Amino acid sequence: MNPALIKRLFLILALSTTTILLHAQDSLGDVARQNRSSKPGASRAKVVVDEDSSPIRNKSPFPNLAMTGFDNTDEIIRAMEAYRTSHTLEEVESSVHAWFDEYDAALEKAIAEQIAIKDRQSSRYYGPQNSTLDRTNDNRQYEQRRIAEARAAEDDRRRYSIDGLACARIQQAFGRVRNYLNGKNLKYDWFKIRFGNGNGSW
């Protein structure tokens, strides 16, 4: 074959490939931009709550309670003491109340999740079995259900552990903060600490 013709064919093939790639890249870019614009709030960063983060972002002038790692209740109490010496009694109570309310809500949620997990565990162990999905009728469906239940049980176990640590940390911090407040003669009737079983407070 003529070398000049071969060179010309290679050139045409290279130009065609480049055009196709550029068109595909533009199309993908259009799709990505369309997806971003079609999702409300898609450009906002989402806060992921897990065992390494505080369950809330408090609105008070006091530090967030560290839910894992070292207990920072002393830091919170020092901040409350500094705030107390430079604000009125009404301002102090309002700010402490705001801090308390947010962590009390987190405590309530953690306790409720633990109760729900216990109920699900009870249903798994003592609830009626679906005889239509036993191994003899449909082994594939049986295995799928078994795997799904095992994953759900592991997720519940992990969540239960995280909630338990959160409950303990919040209850402990509440106890220490309340002792500090009582020592400064700041006794608030609303400062009640929930029991871990969800029944009542002290």
VENRA-V684837 format. One line per field, one symbol per residue. ss: DSSP state (H for helix, E for strand, C for the rest). A space follows every 50 residues. Layout:
ss: ???
//
This chain:
ss: CCHHHHHHHHHHHHHHHHHHHHHHHHHHHHHHHHHHHHCCCCCCCCCCCC CCCCCCCCCCCCCCCCCCCCCCHHHHHHHHHHHHCCCCHHHHHHHHHHHH HHHHHHHHHHHHHHHHHHHHHHHHHHCCCCHHHCCCCCHHHHHHHHHHHH HHHHHHHHHHHHHHHHHHHHHHHHHHHHHHHHHCCCCCCCCCCECCCCCC EC
//
